[in-house]
Amino acid sequence: MAMHFPNLPERVAEIRALLAAAAARGGHGQSVRLVAVTKTHGPEAPIEAWEAGVPDCGENRVQEALEKMDAVSVPVVWHLIGHLQRNKVHELEHFALMHSLDSRRLADAVCEFGLRRERAVDALIQVNASGEAAKGGFSPEELRAEADRLTSMPGIRVVGAMTMAPLDASELVLRQTFAGARHARQVLADAGHPATELSMGMSNDYEIAVEEGATLVRIGSALFGARDL
């Protein structure tokens, strides 16, 4: 049984209960998928997450993810949650979902890869819903034009939106940021994309994210404990 993270099944159960309660409070009627963020941990993290009933695992860096994949034999569903460099788009072959399509140039490269392999890449559009200069992604103003442009790019299947809230933000700012991402998903859907997913919320703010409509939450330290980098 699980050894590296002995309390993981209990933590998973606790978080799932909190997710269900938050979804009920929020009233958006969505189901929520828990994505275990396994970055900086060894291959035991995704293995034990899978054993605890969490098949979805998120990795920030392609190289670290590939090394882990080689050491993991259970059928983990891999999510790429960090920024992807254009010269590594071919590595999307190994991931079920790309969370951070954050620029037009990256979209062009991803579309080309999807066309080349004759299967569209499932991707979430990263939106900078908080307006922070340091954050990547499309601004709300840029998003409408990009949503229209992406409808003519069959190498990408836009399945929703993703955002990151500012660290240590007040509840008001969190709610404004998450509501902004929810609006962005609607913009994508209105443009004709099958945009049903909303990836937002991490260990410190996932309950508020779910109240605001998150369908995917990316949780690391609340599952595995803090990890010194």
N, C-alpha and C positions, 0 to 999 in steps of 0.2 A: 504493500500500500504506500500511499504518499509519505515521503520521508523528508524531503527538503522543505516542504510547506505543510506541516502536520495539521494546521487549522484550516486549510483551504476549503474543504467541503462545508464547514460551518460558515466560513466567510461568504462563500458563494450563496448559501441558503439565506443568509442575512441580507446580502445585497439584493438578491432576487425579490425578497419580501419588501424591501424599501422601494425597489423599482416598481413593483405592482401597486404599492400604496401611492407612489408619486403619480403614476399613470392615471389612477382612479381620481386623485385630486385634480389633476390637470384637465380631465374631461375631453381629451383629444381622441380617445378610443383606439390608440395605437398599441401594437405589441412591441416590446423592447428587447433587442438582442444585446447581450453582454459580450463585449469584445475584451478579452484579457490581454493587457499590454505586457508583452513578455520581453521587451527590449532591456538590455543590460543583464538579463538573467540567462542562465544556461539552458540547455535543451530540456532539463527537468521541469521547467516552468510550463511550457506548452503541454508536455506529457501529463503532468499532474492536473493541469487545468482541464484537459480532455477527460481524465479519469473522474474529475469532480463534476462532469456534466457541462463543461464550457468548451465547445468545439472551436469557437472563433477566437483566433489569436492575432494581435496586432503588432507589427514591427515597424520601426522608423527607418531603419537603414537596410538597403537591399543586401549588402554583403553579409551583415550579421544574420539576416533572415535566412539566406541561402545556406550558411554554415549550420544553422539550427535545423533547417529542413533535412539536411543530410543525416542528422543524428536522431530524427524523430520518425518513428515508424507508424504511429497512430494517425488516423485520418483527420488531421487538423485542417480547419478552413482558415487560410492565411489572408490577412488584410494588410495592405501597405498603407500605413497611416502617416508617414513622413513625406517630406518633399522628395520628388524623384527628378534626378538629372536626366536631361534628354538623351544622353549617350547610353542610358541604362534602360530605355523603354522596353527592350526585348525581354528583360527580366520580369515584366508583367505576366509572362507566361506562367509564373509560379504562384500568382496571387489571384484569389477569387474576386477581390474588390480593391480598387484604388480609391483612397479617401481624399486625396489632395491634388486634384487637377487644378493648378493655381495660376496658369498663364496661357495666353493664346499660342505661344511658341511650343509649349509643352503639349497642348491639345493637338497641334498639327502633327507632332512626332508620334503621339499616342494613336491618333487616327491612322497614320501611315502604317504603324505596326499592326493595328487591328485588321486593316485591309489586307496586309501581306499574309497574315495567318488565316484570313478568311473567317474570322470570328471577332465580333466587336468586343472591345474592352469595356467591362462594367466599371463606371467611374462616378465619383461624387465631385461636384464642383466646389472648390474651396472658396468661401466668401469671407471677406474681411468685414464682418458685421459690426465689429467694435470700432472701426476707424483708426486703429492704432497704426502708426507709420511703420513699425517694425514687423507687423504681421503680413504674411503673404496672402494671396488670393485676390479675387475680383471685388472691386467696390460695388455697392448696390447700383451705382450709375453705369458701370461697365457691364454689369451682368446681363442686362436686357439685350444689348447688342450681341453679346457672346452667346446667349441662349438661342437667339435666332441663327447665328452663324453655325452653331453646333448641329442644327437640324439638317444641315447639308453635309454632315461628316459621318458617314455610316460606319466608320471604324471605331466609333465611340458610342456606347449606350449610356446616356446620362440618367442615372437612377436616383439622383437626389443631390442634396447639398451637405456641406460640412463646414463647421466653423470652430474656432477656438476662442474662448472668452479670456479677457485679461486676467492675469494672476491677481489674487487678493482683491478682486472687484467686489463692490457692494452688491446686495441682492438686486437692487434696481438696475444696475449696469448689466448684471448677468441676464436678467429677464429681457432687457432691451436688446442685448446681443443675440440671445437665443430666438427671440421673436423676429429679429431681423433675418436670421437664417431660415426660419420657417417661411417668412415672406419670400425669400430668395427661391426656396423650393417651389413655391406657388408660381413664381415667374417662370421657372423652368418648365413646370407642368403646363402652364398656359401657352408656352411656345410649342408644345407638342411632345415633350420628352416624358418617358415613363418614370417621372421623378416622384417616388414614394418614400425614399429613405431620407433620414435627417440624422447625421452623425455629429453629436455634440454632447458635451458633458464628460468630465474626468473625475478622478477620485474625490476632489474637493467640492464639486458643484453638480454632480450627476442628478441629484434629486430635483433640483430646480430645472435642469435641462429637460428631464422627462416630463415635468409639469408643463413645460413649454412645447412639448411635442416630439422630443428625441425618439428615434427608433433604434439607434445604435449608440451605446455609451462605451467609451474607451477607458477602461479602469486597470491601473497597474498597482500602485502602492496600497490601495485599500484591499487588494487581494493578496499580494505577495509581500507586503511590508516595504518600508523604504529601503532603497539600495544605494550605497555610496558609489558614485561614478569615479 
